[in-house]
Amino acid sequence: MNQKLAQEFSAAMRKAALDQDAKHYLLNNPALYNLLQSGAKRYVAGEDLQAALAKAKDSVTTGLSVSIEFMGEDVLNAAEANAATEEFLKIADAIHEQGLKSIISLDLSHLGLNIDPALAAANLERLAKKAHSLGVEMVISAEGVNKTDAVLKAYTEASAKYPNVGITLQAYLLRTPADLEHVLTNTKGKIRIVKGAFAAPAEQIIARGPELDQRYVELVEKVVKSGRRCSIASHDVNIHDAAKAMLHRNKVDKNLYEFEMLSGIQEELRSKRLAEGHSCREYILYGQEWYLYVCNRIAEHPENIFQFVIDIVSKQKAG
C-alpha cells in the first residue's frame, strides 16, 4: 500500500470509528455484527468481563502480566459514564479476588470527560480509591490532543491521593517532554509511553519516522533514570531494539520497565521479549465497543485490514 493511500485509508478508518450512525447500524444488524465480530476476536477477548478474565488467566500462565480494559470512549450521558465506572469497579474486585497479575486501563472519556470533567474526576476518584484499597494498579490511557490538558489535570489530582494511578504520554506530541517534566515532578504512578495515533494538527506533532523513534526512547530513558516505572507500549521492532540498547547501556533495573503490547498484535515479538528475560504485559480488552477499537487498530497499521479479512473468511469456512 503506497504511503498516500495508507494515510487516506487511516484517516477514513478513524472517521469511521467515530461515526455514531454506523455504530448504531452495526449494533442493530445481527448478521453484519456477527460477521465483523469474527474478525475482531483476534484483538478483543469478548463482550463481558468473564471472557476477559479467562483470556487474562491463560496469558498469565505463560509468564505475562496483563492489563484489562472495558472498552468505550464516547459515552453520551452521566448514566452511561456511571455505569462504565461500576464495570471498572467490578474489574478491580475480580483482579483482587483472583490474585491476577493485572492492572486496569481506562479512558477518562469513558468515565464522562466529554460530558463534564468534574463527572470524570468524581468517577476516577471512586475507582482509584477502591483500586488502592485492593492493591490494584490502574493506568489512564491517552486521548486526543484536545483532551490532553484535562486528562493530565485529572491524573495529577488523583495521583496526589492514590499512588496506584499511572498515566499514558504520547511521544508524537511536541508538548510531551514538558508534560513529562510535570508528571515526574508532581505525580507518583507508572508512566506508559506510546507513539500516539490520534489525528492532530501537523504543527503539534512529530511525524512517524526516525525522529519520533528517537524521541520515544529519550522519553523512556528519562522516566527510568528518574526511578519511575515505565511501560514501553510499542509494537515497533526499531523502538524495541533502541530501547533495549538504552536500558543495557544505563544498566536499568528490570523492575523499572516492561514491554507492553496489545492482544493479537505482534505476538511473536512479545514472546521474543519474554524469552529474553524482559517483563512483558498483554493489553486485553473486552466489551461491545470493539467496532471503534478495531477501526483504530487498522488506522494505525492499515496492513491489519488484511488479517482482519483473513480472520473473517477463516471463521466462515470453519463454520
N, C-alpha and C positions, 0 to 999 in steps of 0.2 A: 504494500500500500504506500503510494507516494506521500510525502510529508504534507502537502497542501490538502490532499484528500483526507488524510488522517486527522488533521486539525479541524476540518469542516465536519467530519463524522463525529469527532469528540464533542464539538460544540452542540451538534444535534442531539447526541445522547444525553448530555447534561440538561438540555432543554426538555427532552422527553421525560427525564426523571422528575422534573418539577411540574409536569402537566397534570393538573388535578382531574381534568376531563378524561384523559387517557387512563389514569389510575382508576377512576370510578368505573369506566367501561370494562377494564380488566377484571376488577373485583366482582363485577356483576355478570360476567360471561364465563361460566364454569368450564366450558370446553377450552377456551383460549387460556384461561387461568391455569388449568392443569397441564396444558401443553408447554407453556413457557416455564412453569414451575419445575418441570423435569430438567430444564437446562440450568435452573438456579440452584439445584441441590448440591452441586459441586462447591458452592460458595456459602450456602446457608444451611444451618443444621436442621431447621424445621420451623414450624409455626408456633410452637409453645415451649415453655421452659423445660419440660421433661425431655424434649428432643435435644435441647442444648446441653442439658446435664449429661445425657447419655453420650453425646459426642465428646464432651469435656472429659468424662471419665476414661473413655478409650484413649484420648490423646495423652492424658497424664500417665497412663501405664507405659507409654513409650519414652518417658523421660521429659516430656514437655510440661511447661506451665501453660495456663490458658488465661484468656480474658473473655468474659461473656458480656454481650450487649443485646438488649432488647431493641430492635430496630425501630426507628421512627424519628422524624425531624419536624415536619410542618404540622404540628397539632393546631387545631382551629379554635379551641376554646379552653377555658380553665378546667372544665370537667375532663377533657382528654389529657391535659397535662397532669392533672392529679391522678388519673387512672394509670398513666405511664409511671409515675412515681411509685405508686403502690406495687407495680410489677417489679420495679428495681428493688424495692424493699424485700420482695419475695426472693429475688436472686441473692441478696445478701444473706437472708436466712438459710437458703439452700446451701450456699458455699460454706457457711459456718457449720451447719448441721452435718454435712457430709465430709467435712475436713478436706475440701477440694483445694488444690493448688491453683486458685483462680483469683483474679481481680475483676472488678466491674468497670466497664467502659460505657460512656454515655455522652449524648449531645445535649447541651443545655436548651436548645430549641425544642427538644422532646419534653422538657420539663416546663416549657412555657415562655422561653426567652422572647420569641417573636410577638407574643401577646402582651407581656408585661415583665420587664426584667425583675421586678420585685417578686412576682409569682415564681419565676425560675429560681431566684435566690432562696425563697422560702422552701421550695421543694428540694433544692440542693442541700439546704440546712438539715431537713428531715432525714434525707438519705445519708448524708455524711455522718450525722450524729449516730444513726443506727449502725452503719457500717463500722464506725470507730469502736462502738461498744462491743461489736462482734469480732474485732480484729481483722476486718476485711478492707483491703485497699481498693481505691477507685481512682480512675483517671478520666478527666474531662477531655473530650475529643475537640479537635479544631473544627471551625466552621468558616463560612465565607468572610472575606476581609472586612466587610461592613459590620460584622458582629464581633470582631476581634477585641475591641475595647471593652465591650460588655462582658465577653467571656472572661477576659483577664481580671476585670473588676470583681466578678462573682467568685472566681477562683481565689483571688487574693484574700477576699473576706472570709471565705470558707476555710482556707488553709491556715488562717490565723488561729482558728479554733481546733481544726482537725488535721493533724499532720499526715493522715492516711489518704488525703486528697492530692492527686497529681494533675498535671496539665500537659497538653499537646501543643507544640510550637511548629510552625511551618517554615522550612528553610527558604522557600522561594520568595517570601515577603521581605522586602528591603528593611522593614521595620524590626525584623525578628532579633537581630543582635541587641538592640536596645530593650526589647521585650524580655530577652533572656537575662539581661543585667537586672531588670526589675524583679523577675522571678527569683533569681538567685539571692537577691538582697532581702526580699520581703516574704518569701514563702518557704515551705519545708518539704513538700512532697516530691514524688518521682517526676521526671521530665521526659516526655516522649517526643522524639524528633521525627517528623515526617517531611517529605519533599514539599507537599502541598499540591492540590489538584483542583481547587475551586477557581472558577473564572474570576479574573481580577484585571484592573487596568494595567496596561503594559508598563506604565511608569512606576508602578508599585511593586513589581516583581522581577525576579531573575528567571530568564527562560531556561528550560531544561537543557542541560549540556554540562561541559567540564566545570564551568564557573559555579553552577549550582551544586554539583557534586563536591567541589572543594568547600563551598560554604557549609554544606551539610556536615562534613567531617569536622570542620572547625567548630561548629556548634556542639557536636558531641564531645569533642576534646575539652571545650570549656566547661561543660557540665561535669564530666568525670574528674577533671582536675580540681574542681571545687569541692569534690567529695560527695556530690549528689548522685543518686542512682539515675541511670539513663536507659530508656528503651530506644534501640536503633530500629525504627519501624520502617523498613525498606525491603523491596524485593530486587533491588538493583545490585547485580554482581559487582559492578565497579565500586559502588558505595561500600559493600561488604568488604571487599579487598582493601580499600583505602582505610576503612575504619579498623580492620584487624591490624594493619601495619601501624597505625597510630596507637592503638591500645598496647601493642607489643613494645613499641618504642618508649612509651611512657610507663611501662610496667604496671598497667592499671589492674587493680584487684578485680577478679572475675565477679565478685558480688556487686560491683558497681554498674554493671551493664548487662543487657540481654539483647538478642536479636528477636524482633517481633514481626510476625508475618501473618497475613490474612489466611484463613482457612480456604483451601482449594487452590491457592496460588503459589507457584514456585516451591512445591512441597519437597522436591529433590534438593533444592538449595538449603531449605530449612533442615533437612535430615543431615546434610553435609556439615552444617554449622554445629549441629548437636553432636555428631560423631567426632568433631574436632575438640570437643570439650567445652563449648560455649553454652551458656544458658540460652534457651530459646522459648518463646511464648507464641502460642497459636491464638489468633483472634477469632472467636467464634460468635456468630450472630444468629438470631432467630426472630421470628415474627412475620407478620403479613406484609411488611414494607419491603420485601425482597425485590420488588419491581424497581424501586428507586435505587436500591443498593447495586443491583446487577447493572443497571444503566450507568451508574457512576464507575463501576469497575471496567466496563467496556470503554467508557470515555477516557479513562486513564491510560488504558492499553488497548487500542482498537483491535489488535490481533485476538483479544479474548473472545470476540464475536465468533471466530471460527470454532473454538472449543465449545462455546455455548450452543451453537447449531449442531455440532457433532454429538453433544450430550443429549439433545432433544431427539435426534434421529435414532441414536442408540437405544434410548428409552422406548421409543415407539416400536422398534424392531423386537426388543426384549418382551414388550407387552403382547 
